[in-house]
Amino acid sequence: MWHQQILTLSAKPRGFHLVTEEILGNIPALSQVNTGLLHLLLQHTSASLTLNENCDPTVRGDMERHFLRAVPDQGDYEHDYEGADDMPSHIKSSLLGVSLALPVQRGRVLLGTWQGIWLGEHRIHGGARRIAVTLQGEPMP
């Protein structure tokens, strides 16, 4: 069984956002897979997808502060056509990545107890973000 769709996440401010339910809740075909793999590809170069803490929101704030220090907006960047936050956003996107491959069992993604899917919005005004969803697996008996 194969399923593919495009999801659009609502626009979010700069920072890290827990989007597990916003993504998984919009993939109805997930419930039809007994054993499989869910691949998520964020179709942007100035945001990222990652797995991390799903309970304590202070972790997301700490991550944002870390990346603002590590990759500042006002760096010595040649690429600045779309504003001071554009090139740092590309760097953060490359560091964290834009895709996830997640195992599926009995209609559920097998995340660890404290794992959630995060969107890293690295632009000040990034807008809505698209994710290409590809689900492959053995259908439910």
C-alpha angles and dihedrals in degrees: 000000000000128000129178132180142151118242124196118211117208118255113274134188121254111291141063119307131191103233102163096119094038088059105033093040089061098053104083092173089065090080090059096060120094097181123001153105131273116205120194121192119186104213096214138086099211101055135050146210122222142154119242147126113343100185115047112055091198087076089064091050092049090050092051092050091048093053093045088057096040095046107023124194092233098057128133095274126156094199106074104131093122098040140285093293095054104080094041087052091055091050093050091047091054093046095051100029135227103245142062131192111203130184118238125207126176093345096311134099110241101232121162119256094266099030125113135166113256130198110210105208104196099175122080088228105019101154129205115342128216125218123194107217120201119182121186126176155108111293122241112273 
